[in-house]
C-alpha cells in the first residue's frame, strides 16, 4: 500500500518527501511492535537498549555519556530511562571513585535475568517484522539505509 493512501495525503509529494515519510512511518510501526512485545515486562525498547548496552560492558561500569553515545535512538531523556531501570532494580548507579562528579552505571543480576527472557522475544519479533523480505531484500534494505545514514549523519 502506498504511503499517500495510508496517511490520506495528496499524491503530489516529491520523491524525497515520500521516501522520508515512508522511513518515519515505518520506524513508528516497528517501534510500536517492539514496544508491544516488551509491554508484559514493563520496559520500553529504549530501556531494553540500555540494558543491552550495559550487558555488553561485561559488568564494567560506564557513564551516562557513554550510554547516550551507544544508544540506537539518541535522546535527551537517558537519565530518566536509567532512573526507571534503577527503580526496577535492573541497573545500579554508583559514584565514580576517581571523579566524584560522575556516576558509574552497571547492570544488575535482575537486569541480566530479564534480558535472558526478553532477548528471544525481541529476536522473534524482529524476524516476524522482516519475514516478508527475502535475505537478499533484507541485505539491500540494510545497504540502502546505511547509504541514507551517511548523508543524514
C-alpha positions in Angstrom: 0.0 0.0 0.0 1.3 3.5 -0.9 2.1 5.9 2.0 -0.2 8.5 0.4 -3.3 6.3 0.8 -2.2 5.1 4.3 -1.9 8.7 5.6 -4.6 10.1 3.3 -2.3 12.8 1.8 -2.1 14.1 -1.7 0.0 12.1 -4.1 1.9 15.1 -5.5 4.7 14.7 -2.9 8.3 14.8 -4.1 10.1 11.5 -4.3 12.4 12.6 -1.4 9.4 13.5 0.8 7.7 10.2 0.1 10.9 8.3 1.0 11.4 10.2 4.3 7.7 9.8 5.2 8.0 6.1 4.5 11.1 5.8 6.7 9.5 7.7 9.6 6.1 5.9 9.3 7.8 2.5 9.2 10.0 3.5 12.1 6.9 4.3 14.1 5.3 0.9 13.2 8.5 -1.1 14.1 8.9 0.9 17.3 5.3 0.2 18.4 5.6 -3.5 17.5 8.8 -3.9 19.6 7.3 -1.9 22.5 4.2 -4.1 22.4 6.4 -7.2 22.7 8.1 -5.7 25.7 4.9 -4.4 27.4 4.4 -7.5 29.5 7.8 -6.9 31.1 7.1 -3.2 31.8 10.1 -1.9 29.9 10.3 0.1 26.7 12.5 -0.5 23.7 14.8 2.3 24.8 15.2 0.7 28.3 15.9 -2.6 26.6 18.6 -0.9 24.5 20.2 0.5 27.7 20.2 -3.0 29.3 21.8 -4.5 26.2 24.5 -1.8 26.2 25.2 -2.4 29.9 25.4 -6.2 29.4 27.9 -5.6 26.6 30.2 -4.0 29.1 30.7 -7.3 31.0 29.9 -5.8 34.4 32.3 -2.9 33.9 30.6 0.4 34.9 30.1 3.0 32.2 29.0 6.7 32.3 25.7 8.2 31.2 27.5 9.9 28.4 28.8 6.6 27.0 25.4 5.1 27.2 24.0 8.0 25.2 26.6 7.6 22.6 25.8 3.9 22.2 22.0 4.3 22.1 20.2 3.4 18.9 17.8 6.3 19.4 19.8 9.2 20.7 17.6 11.3 23.1 17.9 13.7 25.9 16.0 11.7 28.5 18.6 8.9 29.1 18.9 10.0 32.7 15.2 9.3 33.2 15.5 5.9 31.5 18.3 5.0 33.8 16.4 6.1 36.8 13.4 4.0 35.9 15.7 1.0 35.5 17.2 1.7 38.9 13.7 1.7 40.5 13.0 -1.7 38.8 16.4 -2.9 40.2 17.7 -3.7 36.7 20.5 -1.1 36.9 22.7 0.2 39.7 24.3 3.7 39.9 27.4 4.4 42.0 29.6 7.4 42.4 32.8 7.1 40.3 35.8 6.6 42.5 38.2 8.8 40.6 35.8 11.6 39.7 33.0 12.1 42.3 31.0 14.3 39.9 30.5 11.3 37.6 28.1 8.4 38.0 29.0 4.8 37.1 26.2 2.6 35.8 26.1 -1.2 35.7 23.5 -3.8 35.0 22.3 -6.0 38.0 21.7 -9.7 38.1 18.0 -9.0 37.8 18.7 -7.0 34.6 20.7 -9.9 33.2 17.9 -12.3 34.0 15.4 -10.1 32.3 17.5 -9.9 29.2 17.8 -13.7 29.1 14.0 -13.9 28.8 13.3 -10.9 26.6 16.1 -11.4 24.1 14.3 -14.4 22.5 11.0 -12.4 22.4 12.7 -9.5 20.6 14.6 -11.8 18.2 11.3 -13.5 17.2 9.5 -10.1 16.9 12.3 -8.7 14.7 12.2 -11.9 12.5 8.4 -11.5 12.2 8.7 -7.9 11.1 11.2 -8.7 8.4 9.6 -12.1 7.4 8.1 -10.7 4.1 11.5 -9.9 2.8 14.0 -12.4 1.3 17.5 -12.5 2.6 18.6 -10.6 -0.5 15.9 -7.9 0.1 16.9 -7.6 3.7 20.6 -7.1 2.7 19.5 -4.5 0.2 17.4 -2.7 2.8 20.3 -2.6 5.2 22.6 -1.3 2.4 20.2 1.5 1.4 19.5 2.6 4.9 23.3 2.7 5.5 23.7 4.9 2.5 21.0 7.3 3.7 22.6 7.4 7.2 25.9 8.5 5.6 24.2 11.7 4.4 21.8 12.2 7.3 24.6 11.8 9.9 
